[in-house]
């Protein structure tokens, strides 16, 4: 019998999560107070949809919450999610996952903690996005980076442009001519389709190629693919929202960090908490300002305002001026494929990061298999321990 999952909140996180979980034949129920969001689910996902307040005890009783395997409180309001979690816990829900935006709940000296509400797993979308962006900063030229075996193995996604020396050559040729760079190509995304490659697969321009290797080998793999090696020294962040502040706080001790914020009061306030970050009270789309800040010498630019149109425009603008690495944050998923193909180095979404976090928790809890989603296509990367009686032991791993 498939696990019962109830999702409270049909926003971007809830919708994308439901879309993914529906493919795994879970018994899904989605509750939201917004009729448009409910209709969006009904029109595209095989799930039971309830229009109503997910914090209502009556509604939770009506869906027999005591028989629910996973209750996911994913509304945009922390207090609502905490009330839902506590109610579901008292009514007998087996596992509770809660989305929270305020990271104070995770502080060491926090007075109110998620455990007090019966929560088994907390997702902080902004922190998830922060962690993803930091991995990309520390591994420039990657469009995606996933860890396996607690970081001992990494999967790196690389965009192959026209100048890549891989173009026109097959996998077997590349591996034989680079014997001192241990690696394996595991996936190619081409024309929005995922391709599981074989030895004779030929690389083409605009491929998104995903390689597996040890962390020390990743820079060599990037160079092999034609990506120039460089070390990030200075970082410019557009937007002093939650993600921008988390990034600056984490990075300012290792990098030269500047934040651009056009809200004077916000710029003044965050300056008191970021002693080693330069706060620039200015418009990040002002070309004269960017020129005065020597934008052409910036190693990494992160567009992280709460307006994704501003982020997209700013990213294209600074890329034109020669910034080495441009990381774009967007909230909705509609633009991901498009912006990746118009020159942006890496695209991160706090909502997709949160979805990955939740999926990995549920699937690991169900199967003890860590999972990484490739958001452009319906492909998962699984980490599996080979048992002693596996029929694949000592067999050649080459795929023909």
VOPAGU-2260 file (C-alpha; in pm, 1 decimal, decimal comma):
REM VOPAGU-2260
SITE   aa  ch    i         X         Y         Z
SITE  UNK   A    0       0,0       0,0       0,0
SITE  UNK   A    1     140,8     339,0     -98,7
SITE  UNK   A    2     216,2     595,0     169,4
SITE  UNK   A    3     -41,1     864,6     240,0
SITE  UNK   A    4      93,3    1217,9     207,6
SITE  UNK   A    5     -97,4    1535,2     292,7
SITE  UNK   A    6      38,4    1867,7     167,1
SITE  UNK   A    7     -83,4    2189,9     328,8
SITE  UNK   A    8     -14,8    2474,6      86,0
SITE  UNK   A    9     -26,9    2457,1    -294,9
SITE  UNK   A   10     221,7    2735,8    -371,4
SITE  UNK   A   11     538,1    2681,6    -575,1
SITE  UNK   A   12     687,2    2439,2    -322,9
SITE  UNK   A   13     365,4    2244,2    -270,0
SITE  UNK   A   14     280,2    2232,2    -639,6
SITE  UNK   A   15     623,1    2115,1    -759,5
SITE  UNK   A   16     646,5    1866,0    -477,2
SITE  UNK   A   17     304,2    1721,5    -556,4
SITE  UNK   A   18     395,9    1700,1    -924,8
SITE  UNK   A   19     704,4    1494,4    -841,0
SITE  UNK   A   20     546,6    1273,0    -575,0
SITE  UNK   A   21     246,1    1193,9    -797,8
SITE  UNK   A   22     482,0    1009,9   -1034,7
SITE  UNK   A   23     576,1     774,4    -750,5
SITE  UNK   A   24     216,0     667,0    -690,3
SITE  UNK   A   25     185,1     814,0    -342,3
SITE  UNK   A   26    -168,2     868,6    -211,9
SITE  UNK   A   27    -172,5    1250,6    -223,1
SITE  UNK   A   28    -406,0    1502,0     -62,8
SITE  UNK   A   29    -342,2    1875,2    -114,9
SITE  UNK   A   30    -516,3    2143,4      91,5
SITE  UNK   A   31    -511,5    2515,3      16,7
SITE  UNK   A   32    -735,5    2812,6      91,5
SITE  UNK   A   33    -677,1    2965,3    -255,5
SITE  UNK   A   34    -916,6    2838,3    -524,2
SITE  UNK   A   35    -679,5    2921,4    -815,1
SITE  UNK   A   36    -400,9    2716,2    -661,5
SITE  UNK   A   37    -639,3    2426,3    -604,1
SITE  UNK   A   38    -756,1    2440,8    -967,0
SITE  UNK   A   39    -393,6    2437,9   -1084,9
SITE  UNK   A   40    -340,0    2111,3    -896,1
SITE  UNK   A   41    -665,9    1959,8   -1022,9
SITE  UNK   A   42    -580,3    2041,2   -1383,9
SITE  UNK   A   43    -237,7    1879,3   -1383,6
SITE  UNK   A   44    -190,3    1632,7   -1097,2
SITE  UNK   A   45    -365,7    1312,7    -992,7
SITE  UNK   A   46    -441,9    1401,4    -631,2
SITE  UNK   A   47    -727,6    1464,8    -391,8
SITE  UNK   A   48    -763,5    1843,1    -362,7
SITE  UNK   A   49    -944,3    2018,1     -77,4
SITE  UNK   A   50   -1029,1    2389,1     -83,6
SITE  UNK   A   51   -1005,0    2505,4     276,4
SITE  UNK   A   52    -790,1    2609,1     570,8
SITE  UNK   A   53    -521,0    2349,0     633,2
SITE  UNK   A   54    -490,9    2465,2     993,3
SITE  UNK   A   55    -854,9    2373,1    1059,8
SITE  UNK   A   56    -882,4    2086,9    1309,0
SITE  UNK   A   57   -1211,0    1984,6    1148,7
SITE  UNK   A   58   -1049,0    1941,4     806,7
SITE  UNK   A   59    -759,8    1743,6     957,2
SITE  UNK   A   60   -1009,6    1517,8    1135,2
SITE  UNK   A   61   -1211,2    1470,5     815,0
SITE  UNK   A   62    -907,3    1340,9     624,5
SITE  UNK   A   63    -827,8    1095,0     908,4
SITE  UNK   A   64    -493,6    1252,5     990,9
SITE  UNK   A   65    -408,3     958,6    1220,2
SITE  UNK   A   66    -366,6     743,2     908,5
SITE  UNK   A   67    -137,1     989,5     730,6
SITE  UNK   A   68     225,6     881,3     686,0
SITE  UNK   A   69     365,2    1227,7     603,4
SITE  UNK   A   70     206,9    1562,3     683,8
SITE  UNK   A   71     380,0    1845,7     497,0
SITE  UNK   A   72     309,8    2197,0     630,4
SITE  UNK   A   73     425,5    2414,6     339,3
SITE  UNK   A   74     228,6    2738,9     354,2
SITE  UNK   A   75     416,3    3070,2     324,0
SITE  UNK   A   76     343,4    3163,1     686,9
SITE  UNK   A   77     558,1    3007,6     960,0
SITE  UNK   A   78     295,7    3043,9    1231,3
SITE  UNK   A   79      35,1    2861,1    1022,0
SITE  UNK   A   80     278,6    2578,7     953,8
SITE  UNK   A   81     361,2    2544,0    1323,3
SITE  UNK   A   82      -7,7    2529,9    1419,1
SITE  UNK   A   83     -71,6    2268,4    1148,8
SITE  UNK   A   84     226,8    2064,4    1268,3
SITE  UNK   A   85     120,1    2070,5    1631,5
SITE  UNK   A   86    -240,5    1978,2    1548,8
SITE  UNK   A   87    -132,6    1694,0    1319,5
SITE  UNK   A   88     109,5    1563,1    1581,6
SITE  UNK   A   89    -156,3    1559,0    1852,5
SITE  UNK   A   90    -398,0    1384,1    1614,3
SITE  UNK   A   91    -149,8    1107,6    1535,7
SITE  UNK   A   92      20,7    1185,7    1201,2
SITE  UNK   A   93     320,5     955,3    1171,4
SITE  UNK   A   94     582,5    1199,1    1029,2
SITE  UNK   A   95     565,5    1578,3    1003,5
SITE  UNK   A   96     772,4    1796,1     769,1
SITE  UNK   A   97     751,8    2171,8     813,0
SITE  UNK   A   98     863,2    2464,4     599,0
SITE  UNK   A   99     995,5    2761,5     796,0
SITE  UNK   A  100    1139,9    3089,5     672,6
SITE  UNK   A  101    1259,8    3225,2    1007,3
SITE  UNK   A  102    1593,9    3059,8    1081,9
SITE  UNK   A  103    1577,6    3172,0    1446,9
SITE  UNK   A  104    1392,5    2847,2    1523,5
SITE  UNK   A  105    1713,6    2656,3    1449,7
SITE  UNK   A  106    1942,7    2866,9    1669,2
SITE  UNK   A  107    2118,1    2689,3    1953,9
SITE  UNK   A  108    1952,8    2904,3    2220,8
SITE  UNK   A  109    1607,4    2917,0    2060,4
SITE  UNK   A  110    1323,4    2926,1    2312,9
SITE  UNK   A  111    1074,1    2776,0    2066,4
SITE  UNK   A  112    1204,3    2479,4    1866,4
SITE  UNK   A  113    1044,5    2263,7    1592,4
SITE  UNK   A  114    1067,6    1955,1    1815,0
SITE  UNK   A  115     814,9    2110,3    2053,0
SITE  UNK   A  116     559,5    2094,3    1772,2
SITE  UNK   A  117     626,5    1729,1    1688,2
SITE  UNK   A  118     815,7    1816,1    1369,6
SITE  UNK   A  119    1047,6    1546,6    1233,6
SITE  UNK   A  120    1213,8    1748,1     959,4
SITE  UNK   A  121    1239,7    2122,3     893,7
SITE  UNK   A  122    1299,7    2281,4     555,5
SITE  UNK   A  123    1442,0    2633,0     539,8
SITE  UNK   A  124    1409,6    2724,9     166,4
SITE  UNK   A  125    1634,8    3030,1     184,8
SITE  UNK   A  126    1903,5    2836,4     368,0
SITE  UNK   A  127    1877,5    2552,2     116,0
SITE  UNK   A  128    1929,3    2804,7    -165,1
SITE  UNK   A  129    2219,0    2961,5      25,9
SITE  UNK   A  130    2393,3    2624,6      59,2
SITE  UNK   A  131    2343,4    2548,4    -308,5
SITE  UNK   A  132    2482,8    2886,3    -414,3
SITE  UNK   A  133    2785,5    2849,8    -187,1
SITE  UNK   A  134    2872,3    2513,7    -341,7
SITE  UNK   A  135    2865,1    2675,5    -685,1
SITE  UNK   A  136    3084,1    2965,9    -571,2
SITE  UNK   A  137    3346,1    2726,7    -440,5
SITE  UNK   A  138    3332,9    2533,5    -768,5
SITE  UNK   A  139    3315,2    2801,9   -1042,6
SITE  UNK   A  140    3198,4    2709,6   -1395,8
SITE  UNK   A  141    2950,9    2451,1   -1264,8
SITE  UNK   A  142    2580,1    2490,6   -1332,9
SITE  UNK   A  143    2490,2    2224,3   -1076,6
SITE  UNK   A  144    2677,8    2036,5    -804,8
SITE  UNK   A  145    2552,9    1740,9    -601,6
SITE  UNK   A  146    2730,5    1551,0    -323,3
SITE  UNK   A  147    2730,1    1174,5    -274,3
SITE  UNK   A  148    2882,7     956,3      -4,4
SITE  UNK   A  149    2898,4    1254,5     232,4
SITE  UNK   A  150    3091,2    1462,7     -19,5
SITE  UNK   A  151    3347,5    1195,5    -116,8
SITE  UNK   A  152    3197,8    1188,4    -468,1
SITE  UNK   A  153    3044,3    1479,6    -658,4
SITE  UNK   A  154    2827,5    1514,7    -966,9
SITE  UNK   A  155    2897,0    1834,9   -1158,6
SITE  UNK   A  156    2682,6    1982,3   -1436,6
SITE  UNK   A  157    2868,6    2175,7   -1708,4
SITE  UNK   A  158    2728,3    2372,2   -2000,6
SITE  UNK   A  159    2922,5    2298,3   -2320,7
SITE  UNK   A  160    2952,5    2606,9   -2539,3
SITE  UNK   A  161    3088,3    2625,2   -2895,0
SITE  UNK   A  162    3448,9    2651,8   -2775,8
SITE  UNK   A  163    3444,8    2329,5   -2571,7
SITE  UNK   A  164    3707,4    2076,8   -2692,3
SITE  UNK   A  165    3454,8    1798,9   -2624,3
SITE  UNK   A  166    3225,1    1904,6   -2910,1
SITE  UNK   A  167    3214,3    1649,9   -3192,0
SITE  UNK   A  168    3395,1    1378,4   -2997,0
SITE  UNK   A  169    3246,2    1069,7   -2833,1
SITE  UNK   A  170    3271,0     963,3   -2470,7
SITE  UNK   A  171    3510,9     675,6   -2535,3
SITE  UNK   A  172    3754,1     910,4   -2712,2
SITE  UNK   A  173    3743,6    1164,8   -2428,9
SITE  UNK   A  174    3801,6     903,4   -2158,3
SITE  UNK   A  175    4093,8     739,5   -2341,8
SITE  UNK   A  176    4264,7    1073,5   -2411,0
SITE  UNK   A  177    4229,9    1187,3   -2047,0
SITE  UNK   A  178    4352,0     884,1   -1846,4
SITE  UNK   A  179    4473,3    1099,5   -1558,0
SITE  UNK   A  180    4132,1    1258,9   -1499,1
SITE  UNK   A  181    3916,7     983,7   -1343,7
SITE  UNK   A  182    3556,8    1063,2   -1432,9
SITE  UNK   A  183    3234,7     924,2   -1573,9
SITE  UNK   A  184    2973,6    1101,9   -1783,6
SITE  UNK   A  185    2634,0     999,5   -1643,6
SITE  UNK   A  186    2381,9    1231,0   -1809,1
SITE  UNK   A  187    2339,5    1473,7   -2095,7
SITE  UNK   A  188    2049,0    1716,9   -2115,6
SITE  UNK   A  189    1996,1    1808,7   -2480,5
SITE  UNK   A  190    1698,6    2003,4   -2618,1
SITE  UNK   A  191    1519,3    1962,7   -2282,7
SITE  UNK   A  192    1552,5    1583,8   -2302,1
SITE  UNK   A  193    1761,7    1367,0   -2069,9
SITE  UNK   A  194    2000,6    1124,1   -2239,8
SITE  UNK   A  195    2170,5     837,6   -2055,1
SITE  UNK   A  196    2493,4     821,8   -2259,4
SITE  UNK   A  197    2679,5     525,1   -2406,3
SITE  UNK   A  198    3044,4     511,7   -2514,2
SITE  UNK   A  199    2966,2     626,3   -2867,7
SITE  UNK   A  200    2752,0     923,5   -2762,7
SITE  UNK   A  201    2889,9    1239,4   -2924,6
SITE  UNK   A  202    2901,1    1569,5   -2737,6
SITE  UNK   A  203    2718,1    1859,4   -2901,1
SITE  UNK   A  204    2719,2    2235,0   -2847,8
SITE  UNK   A  205    2475,3    2352,7   -2576,0
SITE  UNK   A  206    2471,7    2012,9   -2405,9
SITE  UNK   A  207    2437,2    2017,9   -2028,0
SITE  UNK   A  208    2680,1    1741,3   -1934,5
SITE  UNK   A  209    2681,0    1581,5   -1589,5
SITE  UNK   A  210    3004,6    1415,6   -1475,0
SITE  UNK   A  211    3086,1    1207,8   -1165,4
SITE  UNK   A  212    3425,4    1241,1    -997,9
SITE  UNK   A  213    3610,6    1295,3    -672,7
SITE  UNK   A  214    3606,7    1655,3    -540,3
SITE  UNK   A  215    3977,3    1703,4    -620,2
SITE  UNK   A  216    3913,9    1600,1    -980,7
SITE  UNK   A  217    3618,0    1832,0   -1045,8
SITE  UNK   A  218    3834,7    2133,2   -1147,4
SITE  UNK   A  219    4023,3    1907,4   -1390,9
SITE  UNK   A  220    3694,0    1782,5   -1536,1
SITE  UNK   A  221    3582,6    2142,3   -1585,6
SITE  UNK   A  222    3907,4    2229,0   -1762,5
SITE  UNK   A  223    3871,0    1917,4   -1977,7
SITE  UNK   A  224    3528,3    2048,1   -2082,4
SITE  UNK   A  225    3680,0    2383,5   -2180,0
SITE  UNK   A  226    3587,4    2585,3   -1873,4
SITE  UNK   A  227    3861,2    2820,9   -1759,7
SITE  UNK   A  228    3997,4    2767,7   -1413,7
SITE  UNK   A  229    3969,5    3062,3   -1177,7
SITE  UNK   A  230    3936,8    3121,6    -806,9
SITE  UNK   A  231    3662,6    3348,3    -677,3
SITE  UNK   A  232    3803,3    3632,3    -468,5
SITE  UNK   A  233    3537,2    3903,3    -481,2
SITE  UNK   A  234    3159,7    3863,6    -478,8
SITE  UNK   A  235    2879,8    4110,1    -550,9
SITE  UNK   A  236    2529,5    4028,2    -425,3
SITE  UNK   A  237    2223,9    4209,3    -559,2
SITE  UNK   A  238    1951,8    4225,9    -293,9
SITE  UNK   A  239    1969,5    4228,1      87,0
SITE  UNK   A  240    1678,3    3992,0     138,6
SITE  UNK   A  241    1698,6    3670,4     340,1
SITE  UNK   A  242    1917,5    3486,9      86,6
SITE  UNK   A  243    2148,5    3783,9      32,3
SITE  UNK   A  244    2199,0    3832,3     406,9
SITE  UNK   A  245    2261,4    3461,9     472,8
SITE  UNK   A  246    2516,0    3449,8     191,9
SITE  UNK   A  247    2698,3    3764,0     301,8
SITE  UNK   A  248    2717,2    3646,8     663,6
SITE  UNK   A  249    2858,3    3310,4     558,9
SITE  UNK   A  250    3098,8    3435,3     291,3
SITE  UNK   A  251    3235,8    3762,6     428,8
SITE  UNK   A  252    3518,2    3598,0     624,7
SITE  UNK   A  253    3655,4    3420,7     314,2
SITE  UNK   A  254    3576,9    3662,8      30,2
SITE  UNK   A  255    3557,1    4031,9     -50,2
SITE  UNK   A  256    3176,4    4073,0     -40,1
SITE  UNK   A  257    2961,6    4366,4    -153,3
SITE  UNK   A  258    2581,2    4386,7    -130,4
SITE  UNK   A  259    2376,0    4622,1    -349,4
SITE  UNK   A  260    2046,8    4729,9    -191,4
SITE  UNK   A  261    1832,9    5019,7    -318,9
SITE  UNK   A  262    1616,1    5035,4      -6,2
SITE  UNK   A  263    1796,8    5291,7     207,4
SITE  UNK   A  264    1651,4    5179,9     541,9
SITE  UNK   A  265    1722,1    4812,5     474,5
SITE  UNK   A  266    2076,8    4891,7     358,2
SITE  UNK   A  267    2140,8    5088,8     675,5
SITE  UNK   A  268    1997,8    4817,7     900,0
SITE  UNK   A  269    2188,9    4521,0     755,9
SITE  UNK   A  270    2511,9    4717,9     764,4
SITE  UNK   A  271    2501,3    4690,6    1144,0
SITE  UNK   A  272    2509,6    4308,6    1129,7
SITE  UNK   A  273    2759,7    4254,3     848,2
SITE  UNK   A  274    3082,8    4406,6     973,3
SITE  UNK   A  275    3302,7    4270,8     691,5
SITE  UNK   A  276    3061,0    4328,1     402,9
SITE  UNK   A  277    3046,3    4652,3     205,0
SITE  UNK   A  278    2685,6    4773,3     174,0
SITE  UNK   A  279    2615,1    4973,5    -142,2
SITE  UNK   A  280    2295,6    5181,3    -126,3
SITE  UNK   A  281    2225,7    5193,5    -500,9
SITE  UNK   A  282    2028,8    5058,7    -798,0
SITE  UNK   A  283    2185,0    4735,6    -925,3
SITE  UNK   A  284    2050,1    4802,8   -1275,8
SITE  UNK   A  285    2222,2    5141,8   -1301,2
SITE  UNK   A  286    2496,0    5097,1   -1563,0
SITE  UNK   A  287    2687,9    5405,2   -1447,6
SITE  UNK   A  288    2692,5    5271,8   -1091,8
SITE  UNK   A  289    2804,5    4924,6   -1201,5
SITE  UNK   A  290    3079,2    5077,3   -1410,8
SITE  UNK   A  291    3196,8    5287,6   -1117,4
SITE  UNK   A  292    3217,8    4967,2    -911,1
SITE  UNK   A  293    3436,0    4805,0   -1181,9
SITE  UNK   A  294    3178,9    4537,6   -1259,0
SITE  UNK   A  295    3410,4    4390,8   -1523,0
SITE  UNK   A  296    3650,3    4282,9   -1245,2
SITE  UNK   A  297    3389,6    4101,6   -1034,0
SITE  UNK   A  298    3451,5    3726,9   -1005,8
SITE  UNK   A  299    3100,7    3626,2    -897,1
SITE  UNK   A  300    2769,1    3814,7    -918,7
SITE  UNK   A  301    2462,0    3676,4    -738,7
SITE  UNK   A  302    2120,9    3819,2    -831,0
SITE  UNK   A  303    1906,9    3749,0    -525,1
SITE  UNK   A  304    1639,3    4018,8    -499,2
SITE  UNK   A  305    1277,7    3920,0    -439,3
SITE  UNK   A  306    1190,0    4028,6    -795,0
SITE  UNK   A  307    1295,1    3761,5   -1043,8
SITE  UNK   A  308    1254,9    3991,0   -1347,2
SITE  UNK   A  309    1509,0    4225,1   -1186,2
SITE  UNK   A  310    1735,8    3927,5   -1119,2
SITE  UNK   A  311    1719,1    3807,8   -1479,2
SITE  UNK   A  312    1786,9    4152,2   -1626,0
SITE  UNK   A  313    2072,3    4221,3   -1384,9
SITE  UNK   A  314    2230,5    3882,9   -1459,8
SITE  UNK   A  315    2224,6    3941,1   -1835,6
SITE  UNK   A  316    2361,6    4291,6   -1786,4
SITE  UNK   A  317    2662,6    4193,4   -1574,5
SITE  UNK   A  318    2733,0    3890,9   -1794,3
SITE  UNK   A  319    2762,9    4132,6   -2085,7
SITE  UNK   A  320    3024,0    4328,3   -1887,5
SITE  UNK   A  321    3239,1    4018,7   -1839,0
SITE  UNK   A  322    3164,0    3891,1   -1487,1
SITE  UNK   A  323    3323,0    3545,3   -1467,0
SITE  UNK   A  324    3044,7    3367,7   -1276,5
SITE  UNK   A  325    2679,9    3479,1   -1267,2
SITE  UNK   A  326    2435,3    3300,8   -1034,8
SITE  UNK   A  327    2067,8    3382,7   -1070,2
SITE  UNK   A  328    1802,2    3316,6    -807,7
SITE  UNK   A  329    1440,7    3281,0    -918,6
SITE  UNK   A  330    1132,3    3185,8    -719,6
SITE  UNK   A  331     913,8    3024,9    -985,4
SITE  UNK   A  332    1024,3    2738,8   -1206,9
SITE  UNK   A  333     888,9    2872,0   -1537,1
SITE  UNK   A  334    1210,9    3049,3   -1633,4
SITE  UNK   A  335    1469,8    2784,9   -1536,5
SITE  UNK   A  336    1515,5    2620,3   -1875,8
SITE  UNK   A  337    1507,3    2946,1   -2069,2
SITE  UNK   A  338    1759,8    3142,2   -1862,5
SITE  UNK   A  339    2004,6    2853,6   -1853,9
SITE  UNK   A  340    2017,7    2871,9   -2231,1
SITE  UNK   A  341    2070,8    3244,3   -2271,0
SITE  UNK   A  342    2408,1    3268,9   -2103,3
SITE  UNK   A  343    2348,0    3257,0   -1726,8
SITE  UNK   A  344    2606,8    3036,2   -1557,4
SITE  UNK   A  345    2387,7    2886,8   -1284,8
SITE  UNK   A  346    2024,0    2912,1   -1179,7
SITE  UNK   A  347    1906,8    2844,9    -824,7
SITE  UNK   A  348    1553,0    2843,8    -687,0
SITE  UNK   A  349    1483,2    2836,4    -314,8
SITE  UNK   A  350    1157,7    2656,3    -389,7
SITE  UNK   A  351    1323,1    2385,0    -597,3
SITE  UNK   A  352    1592,8    2351,0    -330,7
SITE  UNK   A  353    1317,7    2298,3     -72,1
SITE  UNK   A  354    1145,8    2041,3    -295,1
SITE  UNK   A  355    1472,1    1846,9    -332,9
SITE  UNK   A  356    1521,2    1852,3      42,8
SITE  UNK   A  357    1173,5    1713,2     113,0
SITE  UNK   A  358    1184,0    1449,0    -160,1
SITE  UNK   A  359    1520,9    1328,8     -37,5
SITE  UNK   A  360    1389,0    1300,9     318,0
SITE  UNK   A  361    1077,6    1105,6     217,3
SITE  UNK   A  362    1253,7     869,6     -21,0
SITE  UNK   A  363    1543,7     811,6     216,3
SITE  UNK   A  364    1293,1     740,4     493,0
SITE  UNK   A  365    1106,0     500,5     265,5
SITE  UNK   A  366    1397,2     325,8      96,7
SITE  UNK   A  367    1718,1     434,5     273,5
SITE  UNK   A  368    1840,1     563,9     -65,3
SITE  UNK   A  369    1966,0     923,4     -92,5
SITE  UNK   A  370    1819,4    1089,6    -400,5
SITE  UNK   A  371    1919,9    1395,4    -604,2
SITE  UNK   A  372    1672,8    1541,0    -851,5
SITE  UNK   A  373    1778,2    1683,4   -1187,8
SITE  UNK   A  374    1512,1    1952,2   -1224,1
SITE  UNK   A  375    1536,5    2000,7   -1601,7
SITE  UNK   A  376    1423,4    1643,1   -1670,0
SITE  UNK   A  377    1250,1    1357,2   -1491,4
SITE  UNK   A  378    1573,2    1188,2   -1384,7
SITE  UNK   A  379    1693,4    1103,0   -1034,5
SITE  UNK   A  380    2046,8    1027,1    -917,7
SITE  UNK   A  381    2047,0     749,6    -653,7
SITE  UNK   A  382    2317,6     655,7    -405,9
SITE  UNK   A  383    2305,7     277,3    -357,8
SITE  UNK   A  384    2536,5      52,9    -155,3
SITE  UNK   A  385    2621,1    -261,2    -354,4
SITE  UNK   A  386    2552,2    -573,7    -150,2
SITE  UNK   A  387    2797,7    -869,3    -146,2
SITE  UNK   A  388    2560,0   -1084,7    -352,0
SITE  UNK   A  389    2503,3    -827,8    -627,9
SITE  UNK   A  390    2522,1    -980,9    -977,4
SITE  UNK   A  391    2707,1    -672,5   -1100,6
SITE  UNK   A  392    3013,7    -722,2    -878,9
SITE  UNK   A  393    3344,6    -735,9   -1070,6
SITE  UNK   A  394    3168,6    -671,8   -1401,4
SITE  UNK   A  395    3292,0    -414,5   -1650,3
SITE  UNK   A  396    3106,4     -88,1   -1588,0
SITE  UNK   A  397    3124,1      35,1   -1947,2
SITE  UNK   A  398    2791,3      88,2   -2119,2
SITE  UNK   A  399    2774,6      -8,0   -2486,0
